[in-house]
């Protein structure tokens, strides 16, 4: 399959799909952290409407996640929140038959629809919590592959730093592997 991993700089999901035999390309404004596969550094809109068999999208959650609810009024007033909604919906309305959109718990549950599934890292071998919503089209819900103890709130407790947002957005390897093996 020819798979687009949208808004992913880490290469985690792209590399997981490559490892199980698929053609996968990641795209982000940032350079890729992994040199394993193809990465388009630039605007996703440049390649979004190419011929893809599957799209897995990680649109920025800056203006959508409930963790930033205290700034929603300001973001709504200046248009940032509507921009975030419109960007998310480009993936939701894409004509590709198989689409997955990942985002934390946020306003898209009311602005569009409830997610098909909410997953946690501890269901895929990582002893942490990070509720992650998946909106799916033409793909099944992921089933847990390695339920572990721990349930640490590491992401929530992360101290401020210049790369905090980048670290918070990383996809756990166990989740990336489950996507590749179950959807690929």
C-alpha positions in Angstrom: 0.0 0.0 0.0 1.0 3.6 -0.5 0.5 5.3 2.8 0.7 9.0 3.8 1.6 9.8 7.4 0.5 13.4 7.7 2.0 15.8 10.3 4.6 13.4 11.5 8.2 14.4 12.0 9.3 11.5 14.2 8.9 8.8 11.5 7.6 6.4 14.1 4.4 5.4 12.3 6.0 5.7 8.8 8.9 3.4 9.9 6.5 0.9 11.4 4.6 0.6 8.1 7.9 0.3 6.1 9.0 -2.5 8.4 5.9 -4.6 7.5 6.5 -4.0 3.8 4.5 -0.9 2.8 5.5 2.2 0.9 5.0 5.0 3.5 5.8 8.7 3.3 5.7 11.1 6.3 5.2 14.8 5.9 5.7 17.7 8.3 7.0 21.2 8.4 9.9 19.9 10.6 12.6 17.6 9.3 12.3 13.9 10.1 13.9 12.5 13.2 14.4 9.2 11.5 16.4 8.7 8.3 14.8 5.3 7.6 12.1 6.3 5.0 10.9 9.0 2.7 9.9 12.3 4.3 8.4 15.4 2.7 9.4 18.5 4.6 6.8 21.1 3.7 3.1 21.8 3.7 0.9 18.7 3.8 -1.4 20.4 1.3 1.3 20.1 -1.4 0.9 16.2 -1.4 -2.4 15.5 0.5 -4.4 14.9 -2.7 -1.9 12.6 -4.4 -3.1 9.0 -4.9 -2.9 7.4 -1.4 -4.2 4.0 -0.3 -4.3 5.1 3.3 -3.8 8.4 5.2 -2.9 8.5 8.9 -3.1 12.1 10.1 -1.8 13.7 13.3 -3.1 17.3 12.9 -1.8 19.8 15.4 -3.9 19.9 18.5 -2.7 23.3 19.8 -6.1 24.9 19.2 -8.3 21.8 19.6 -7.3 19.9 22.8 -9.1 20.4 26.1 -5.8 20.8 27.8 -5.8 24.3 26.3 -9.4 25.1 27.1 -8.5 28.2 29.2 -7.4 29.8 25.9 -10.3 28.8 23.8 -12.1 32.1 24.0 -9.1 34.0 22.8 -8.3 31.4 20.1 -11.9 31.4 18.8 -11.9 35.2 18.7 -8.6 35.5 16.7 -9.4 32.6 14.3 -6.8 30.1 15.4 -9.4 27.6 16.7 -11.4 27.8 13.4 -8.2 27.3 11.5 -7.4 24.2 13.5 -10.9 22.8 13.0 -10.7 23.5 9.2 -7.3 21.8 9.0 -8.5 18.7 10.9 -11.6 18.5 8.6 -9.4 18.4 5.5 -8.4 14.9 6.6 -12.0 14.0 7.7 -13.4 14.9 4.3 -10.6 13.5 2.2 -11.9 11.1 -0.5 -9.3 8.3 0.4 -11.1 5.1 1.5 -8.9 4.5 4.5 -8.3 7.4 6.9 -7.3 7.6 10.5 -7.1 10.9 12.4 -5.4 11.1 15.8 -5.8 13.9 18.3 -6.2 14.2 22.1 -9.5 14.7 23.7 -10.8 18.0 22.5 -13.4 20.0 20.7 -13.7 17.8 17.5 -16.0 15.5 19.5 -18.6 18.3 19.4 -17.5 20.2 16.3 -17.6 17.1 14.1 -18.4 13.8 15.9 -17.3 11.5 18.7 -14.1 9.5 18.0 -14.4 5.9 17.0 -12.0 4.9 19.7 -9.9 6.3 22.6 -6.7 4.4 23.2 -4.0 4.6 25.9 -0.3 3.8 25.7 -0.6 1.2 28.5 -2.7 -0.9 26.1 0.3 -1.1 23.8 3.2 -1.8 26.1 3.9 1.6 27.6 3.1 2.2 31.3 1.7 5.7 30.8 -1.6 7.4 30.3 -2.3 9.7 27.4 -5.9 9.4 26.2 -5.7 9.5 22.4 -8.8 9.7 20.1 -8.9 8.0 16.8 -11.5 9.0 14.1 -11.6 6.2 11.5 -12.9 5.7 8.0 -12.6 2.3 6.4 -10.3 1.0 9.2 -11.1 -1.1 12.3 -10.5 0.0 15.8 -7.1 -1.0 17.2 -7.1 -3.9 19.6 -4.7 -3.8 22.6 -1.5 -5.7 22.0 0.3 -5.5 25.4 -1.6 -4.3 28.4 0.9 -3.2 31.1 0.8 -1.7 34.6 2.2 1.7 35.4 -0.4 4.2 34.4 1.9 7.2 34.9 0.9 10.7 33.9 4.3 11.5 32.4 3.1 13.6 29.5 0.8 15.7 31.7 3.7 16.3 34.3 6.3 17.2 31.7 8.0 20.5 32.7 8.1 23.5 30.4 10.9 23.5 27.8 11.7 24.6 24.3 10.9 21.2 22.9 8.0 20.3 25.2 5.4 20.3 22.4 7.6 18.1 20.2 8.1 15.6 23.0 4.4 15.6 23.9 3.4 14.8 20.3 5.5 11.7 19.8 3.7 8.5 18.9 4.6 5.6 21.2 6.3 2.7 19.3 3.7 0.1 20.5 0.9 2.2 19.0 2.8 2.7 15.8 3.4 -1.0 15.5 -0.2 -1.8 16.2 -1.3 0.6 13.5 1.1 -1.0 11.0 0.3 -4.6 11.8 -3.5 -4.2 12.2 -4.2 -1.7 9.4 -1.4 -2.7 7.0 
